[in-house]
């Protein structure tokens, strides 16, 4: 193992590693539930633990001889946490470190040996913690009351088959555990979730990366819930994934306030909450504004109920044509906005043109008059520039939309 490479990668990415570790959903929940100040925890424990691991990889410290780890153990003991809480906290750090090494080009041997060091350290730490808790069985378990009752957690094997669920997960989905075990998560898949969404999710998981996102699910009784989800690949000492642990947080009430009830797309309120975060992401960021051509005439001729049908069918096409990372918003009336992270103008223009062509093929039958109504749209596309503000970014796309309308409609203008 080239310990120098591992040391350099962790040192160069230490801010990112600590941030991702402390912002993982489970660690955040522990700190919140125990009323532990995050900044204090970062300063006194998190940074010290990472410094210790850097020492191990720099061959200056021995495995499991970390004073900060001992403080970490004593802190959690004082609050009466179970051994699985210690496991998940440490595992979150392990996965961030391994993911960072992978993203920075570390080879399989470096990742395998790093994983072995982290696993060995974790084993020793859990042993110490288990002894102090006077628990005879040293194998970690998810049987604690805290996990079972309050964390909607499921574990699958590498083929996506469910092998464990908590009581909280059963309560959230409405299924008994015997109805879930041996099945895939397709049992709770909502029809609104596209194949592309899950394809992108598995592409990340198959690279041994933790996946985070919001998933719309269906309950046993046909109801639905939206969960903020984190899926963590757990690896053996050879760096091979042996199972996936998914932790869900029900955010249905919050999300519904961000949803347009007619089209089921996000609304303008949601756009306002995410735009700043998206603009700080690396890579190109593009925006398109879409307007249904002559929508007022459709409403006036066929009535508002038919107009609502047009909006619903229009929204369905947008949902099918965008990617998992894109944010599709009904801005108001017949106007829609799509934010495209990690997308430069050329690619965004191609996506817009595909949308325009699909809409051009849309024909809706008016049952009252028996007439078929063609639907078309105009689209303005732009790319975020470092000189832009949120306002000027939007205005550039809006200006391009009006140029498309003035040029005859049913077209895409991007610049």
C-alpha positions in Angstrom: 0.0 0.0 0.0 1.2 3.4 -0.9 0.5 5.2 2.4 1.8 8.5 1.1 -0.9 8.6 -1.6 -3.7 7.8 0.9 -2.3 10.4 3.4 -2.1 13.1 0.7 -5.7 12.4 -0.6 -7.2 12.5 2.9 -5.2 15.6 3.9 -6.2 17.5 0.7 -9.9 16.6 1.2 -10.1 16.7 5.0 -12.6 19.6 5.0 -14.9 17.7 2.5 -14.5 14.4 4.5 -15.5 16.0 7.8 -18.3 17.9 6.3 -19.8 14.9 4.6 -19.3 12.8 7.7 -21.0 15.2 10.1 -23.8 16.0 7.6 -24.7 12.3 7.1 -28.3 11.9 8.2 -27.6 9.5 11.0 -24.8 11.4 12.6 -26.8 14.6 12.3 -29.7 12.9 14.1 -27.5 11.6 16.9 -26.0 15.0 17.6 -29.4 16.6 17.5 -31.0 14.0 19.7 -28.2 14.3 22.2 -28.1 18.1 22.0 -24.4 17.9 21.2 -23.1 21.1 19.6 -22.0 20.2 16.0 -19.1 22.8 15.9 -17.8 21.6 19.3 -18.0 18.0 18.2 -16.2 18.9 14.9 -13.4 20.7 16.8 -12.9 18.4 19.7 -13.6 15.0 18.2 -14.0 14.9 14.4 -10.8 16.8 13.5 -8.8 14.9 16.1 -10.1 11.5 14.8 -9.1 12.5 11.2 -5.7 13.7 12.4 -5.2 10.3 14.1 -6.1 8.4 10.9 -3.7 10.6 9.0 -1.0 9.6 11.5 -1.8 5.9 10.9 -1.5 6.4 7.1 1.7 8.3 7.6 3.0 5.4 9.7 3.4 7.5 12.8 0.5 6.1 14.9 -0.8 2.7 15.8 -4.3 1.4 14.9 -6.9 2.0 17.6 -4.6 4.2 19.7 -6.6 7.4 19.3 -7.4 9.5 22.3 -10.2 11.3 20.4 -11.8 7.9 19.8 -11.7 7.2 23.5 -13.3 10.6 24.2 -15.9 9.7 21.5 -16.6 6.4 23.3 -16.9 8.1 26.7 -19.2 10.8 25.2 -21.6 8.3 23.7 -21.5 6.2 26.9 -22.5 9.2 28.9 -25.6 9.5 26.8 -26.4 5.8 26.9 -26.1 5.1 23.2 -26.2 1.5 21.9 -23.3 -0.2 20.1 -25.1 0.2 16.7 -25.0 4.0 17.1 -21.3 3.9 17.5 -21.1 1.5 14.5 -23.1 3.7 12.2 -21.2 6.9 13.3 -17.9 5.2 12.5 -19.2 3.5 9.3 -20.3 6.9 8.0 -16.7 8.2 8.3 -15.3 5.1 6.8 -17.5 5.3 3.7 -16.7 9.0 3.1 -13.0 8.2 3.3 -13.3 5.2 0.9 -15.5 7.2 -1.4 -13.0 10.1 -1.5 -10.1 7.7 -2.2 -12.1 6.2 -5.1 -13.0 9.5 -6.6 -9.3 10.6 -6.4 -8.0 7.6 -8.4 -6.7 5.4 -5.6 -6.2 1.8 -6.9 -7.9 -1.3 -5.5 -5.1 -2.3 -3.3 -4.9 1.1 -1.7 -8.7 1.1 -1.1 -8.6 -2.5 0.2 -5.8 -1.8 2.7 -7.4 1.5 3.8 -10.7 -0.3 4.4 -8.9 -3.0 6.4 -7.3 -0.4 8.7 -10.6 1.4 9.2 -12.4 -1.9 9.8 -9.7 -3.1 12.2 -10.0 0.2 14.1 -13.8 -0.1 14.1 -13.7 -3.6 15.4 -11.4 -2.7 18.3 -13.4 0.4 19.2 -16.7 -1.6 19.2 -15.0 -4.1 21.4 -14.1 -1.5 23.9 -17.5 0.1 23.7 -19.2 -3.3 24.1 -17.2 -4.2 27.1 -18.0 -0.9 28.8 -21.7 -1.5 28.0 -21.4 -5.0 29.6 -22.8 -6.6 26.5 -21.6 -10.2 26.0 -22.3 -10.4 22.2 -19.7 -8.3 20.4 -21.4 -8.5 17.0 -23.2 -5.3 16.1 -27.0 -5.5 15.8 -29.8 -3.3 14.7 -32.1 -4.6 17.5 -32.0 -1.5 19.7 -35.2 0.2 20.6 -34.0 3.5 19.3 -33.3 2.1 15.8 -36.4 -0.2 15.7 -38.9 2.5 16.7 -37.5 5.7 15.2 -35.3 4.9 12.2 -37.0 3.8 8.9 -34.1 1.5 8.0 -33.8 -1.4 5.6 -30.9 -3.6 4.5 -30.6 -5.3 1.1 -28.2 -7.8 -0.3 -26.1 -6.9 -3.4 -29.0 -7.9 -5.7 -31.4 -5.4 -4.0 -33.3 -8.0 -2.1 -34.5 -6.9 1.4 -33.0 -8.9 4.2 -33.8 -6.6 7.2 -36.3 -3.9 8.1 -37.0 -2.0 11.3 -40.4 -1.6 12.9 -40.2 2.1 11.9 -39.9 1.2 8.2 -42.9 -1.1 8.5 -44.9 1.6 10.1 -43.9 4.1 7.3 -44.8 1.7 4.5 -47.8 -0.1 6.0 -46.3 -3.5 5.3 -45.4 -6.2 7.9 -41.8 -7.4 7.8 -42.8 -10.8 6.5 -44.3 -9.0 3.5 -41.1 -7.2 2.8 -38.3 -9.7 3.5 -37.2 -11.4 0.3 -38.7 -8.7 -1.9 -37.0 -5.8 -3.7 -37.9 -2.2 -3.0 -40.1 -2.3 -6.1 -42.8 -3.2 -3.7 -43.0 0.4 -2.5 -42.0 2.0 -5.8 -44.3 4.8 -6.9 -45.3 5.0 -10.6 -44.2 8.6 -10.7 -40.6 7.6 -10.2 -38.9 7.1 -13.6 -36.5 4.4 -14.6 -33.8 7.0 -15.2 -34.0 8.1 -11.6 -33.1 4.6 -10.3 -30.6 4.0 -13.1 -28.7 7.1 -11.9 -29.0 5.9 -8.3 -27.5 2.5 -9.1 -24.8 4.0 -11.3 -23.5 5.7 -8.1 -24.0 2.8 -5.8 -22.2 0.5 -8.2 -19.2 2.7 -7.9 -19.3 2.1 -4.1 -20.5 5.7 -3.5 -23.1 6.6 -0.9 -26.3 7.9 -2.6 -28.5 10.6 -1.2 -31.8 11.9 -2.6 -35.6 12.2 -2.2 -37.8 9.3 -3.3 -41.5 9.2 -3.7 -42.9 5.9 -2.5 -46.2 4.1 -2.4 -47.7 2.6 0.8 -49.5 -0.8 1.0 -52.8 1.0 1.2 -52.1 3.0 -2.0 -51.1 6.2 -0.1 -47.8 7.8 -0.8 -44.9 9.3 1.2 -41.8 11.1 0.2 -38.5 10.1 2.0 -35.2 11.8 2.2 -33.0 8.7 1.7 -29.4 7.8 2.2 -28.1 4.5 0.9 -24.8 3.4 2.2 -22.8 0.5 0.6 -21.1 -1.6 3.3 -17.9 -3.3 2.3 -15.8 -6.2 3.6 -12.1 -6.0 4.1 -11.5 -6.7 0.4 -13.3 -3.5 -0.5 -16.3 -5.5 -1.9 -19.8 -4.4 -1.2 -21.7 -7.0 0.8 -24.9 -5.2 1.5 -26.7 -1.8 1.3 -28.2 0.0 4.3 -30.9 2.6 3.5 -32.0 5.2 6.0 -35.1 7.2 5.3 -36.6 10.3 6.9 -40.2 11.0 6.1 -40.5 14.6 4.7 -43.9 14.2 3.1 -45.6 17.2 4.7 -42.7 19.4 3.9 -42.5 18.2 0.3 -46.2 18.6 -0.4 -45.9 22.3 0.4 -43.4 22.4 -2.4 -45.6 20.5 -5.0 -48.0 22.0 -7.5 -51.3 20.1 -6.9 -52.4 20.1 -10.5 -49.2 18.8 -12.3 -47.4 17.2 -9.3 -44.3 19.1 -10.3 -42.3 21.3 -7.9 -43.7 24.8 -7.4 -42.0 28.2 -7.4 -41.5 28.0 -3.7 -39.4 25.0 -4.0 -37.3 26.6 -6.8 -36.5 29.4 -4.3 -35.2 27.0 -1.7 -32.9 25.1 -4.0 -31.6 27.6 -6.5 -28.8 29.0 -4.3 -27.5 25.5 -3.5 -27.6 24.4 -7.1 -25.7 27.4 -8.3 -22.8 26.5 -6.0 -22.4 23.1 -7.4 -19.4 22.4 -9.7 -19.7 22.0 -13.5 -22.0 23.8 -15.9 -25.5 24.8 -14.8 -28.2 25.5 -17.3 -31.8 26.7 -17.1 -34.7 26.5 -19.5 -38.0 28.3 -19.3 -40.9 26.7 -21.3 -44.1 28.3 -22.3 -47.1 26.5 -23.9 -47.9 28.3 -27.2 -51.3 30.0 -27.4 -52.5 28.4 -24.2 -55.0 31.3 -23.5 -56.7 30.4 -26.9 -56.9 26.8 -25.8 -58.5 27.8 -22.5 -60.9 30.2 -24.2 -61.9 27.7 -26.9 -62.2 24.5 -24.9 -62.6 25.6 -21.3 -60.5 25.5 -18.2 -61.1 21.8 -17.5 -59.5 21.0 -20.8 -56.8 23.5 -20.2 -56.0 21.7 -16.9 -55.8 18.4 -18.9 -53.3 20.0 -21.3 -51.1 21.1 -18.3 -51.2 17.6 -16.8 -50.2 15.9 -20.0 -47.6 18.5 -20.7 -46.1 18.0 -17.2 -46.0 14.2 -17.8 -43.8 14.7 -20.9 -41.5 17.0 -19.0 -41.1 14.4 -16.2 -40.2 11.7 -18.7 -37.7 13.8 -20.6 -35.7 15.2 -17.7 -33.0 13.3 -15.8 -32.8 12.3 -12.1 -30.7 15.4 -11.2 -32.9 17.9 -13.0 -35.4 20.1 -11.1 -38.7 20.6 -13.0 -41.0 23.4 -11.7 -44.4 24.7 -12.7 -43.7 28.4 -12.5 -47.2 29.5 -12.9 -50.0 29.3 -15.5 -48.6 27.7 -18.6 -45.0 28.4 -17.8 -42.5 25.8 -16.6 -38.8 26.0 -15.5 -36.2 23.3 -15.5 -32.9 23.6 -13.7 -30.2 21.3 -15.1 -27.2 20.8 -12.8 -23.9 19.6 -14.2 -25.0 20.6 -17.7 -23.5 22.9 -20.2 -25.4 24.9 -22.7 -24.9 22.6 -25.7 -26.3 19.6 -23.8 -29.1 21.6 -22.3 -30.1 22.8 -25.8 -30.3 19.2 -27.0 -32.5 18.3 -24.1 -34.7 21.3 -24.8 -35.1 20.3 -28.4 -36.0 16.8 -27.5 -38.7 18.2 -25.2 -40.0 20.5 -27.9 -40.3 17.7 -30.4 -42.1 15.5 -27.9 -44.6 18.3 -27.2 -45.0 18.9 -30.9 -46.2 15.3 -31.2 -48.7 15.7 -28.3 -52.3 15.6 -29.5 -55.1 15.7 -26.9 -58.7 14.8 -27.7 -61.5 17.2 -26.4 -64.3 14.8 -25.4 -66.8 17.5 -25.4 -66.3 18.8 -29.0 -64.7 15.6 -30.4 -61.8 17.7 -31.8 -58.1 16.9 -31.5 -56.0 19.7 -30.2 -52.3 20.1 -31.1 -50.0 21.4 -28.4 -46.7 23.2 -29.0 -44.2 25.1 -26.9 -41.4 27.7 -27.0 -38.3 27.3 -24.9 -35.5 29.7 -23.8 -32.2 28.2 -22.6 -29.2 29.7 -20.9 -26.1 28.7 -19.0 -25.1 30.1 -15.6 -22.1 32.5 -15.8 -20.0 33.3 -12.7 -20.9 37.0 -13.2 -24.6 36.1 -12.9 -26.9 36.5 -10.0 -29.9 34.3 -9.4 -32.0 37.1 -11.0 -29.8 37.7 -14.1 -29.5 33.9 -14.7 -33.3 33.6 -14.8 -33.7 36.8 -16.9 -31.3 35.5 -19.6 -33.5 32.4 -20.1 -36.6 34.4 -19.9 -35.3 36.8 -22.6 -34.5 33.8 -24.8 -38.0 32.5 -24.3 -39.5 35.7 -25.6 -37.1 35.7 -28.5 -38.4 32.2 -29.4 -42.0 33.5 -29.2 -41.2 36.6 -31.3 -39.5 34.4 -33.9 -42.7 32.4 -34.5 -43.0 30.1 -31.5 -42.5 26.3 -31.4 -38.8 26.7 -31.2 -35.8 26.7 -28.9 -33.4 29.7 -28.5 -30.3 29.3 -26.4 -27.4 31.6 -25.7 
